[in-house]
Amino acid sequence: MKIILEWEDQFSHWKRYTLMNHQPSAVRSAKRRATSTGKRHRLVDESGRLLDLIDP
């Protein structure tokens, strides 16, 4: 399963950050990045379904 990591900009638009194949490492990466940048991140699958939403 391919997991796309996206972040939300100041205008509430979702920008693609990276594509990962392993869900646990994608979650860890999103949590770390959300904490360091202070922005919301989300994980979606290849068909666009929301898997996880991470607030800083």
PyMOL commands that set and color helices and strands:
alter all, ss='L'
color gray80, all
select helices_A, chain A and resi 23-37
alter helices_A, ss='H'
color red, helices_A
select strands_A, chain A and resi 3-8+14-20+41-45+50-54
alter strands_A, ss='S'
color yellow, strands_A
deselect
rebuild
show_as cartoon
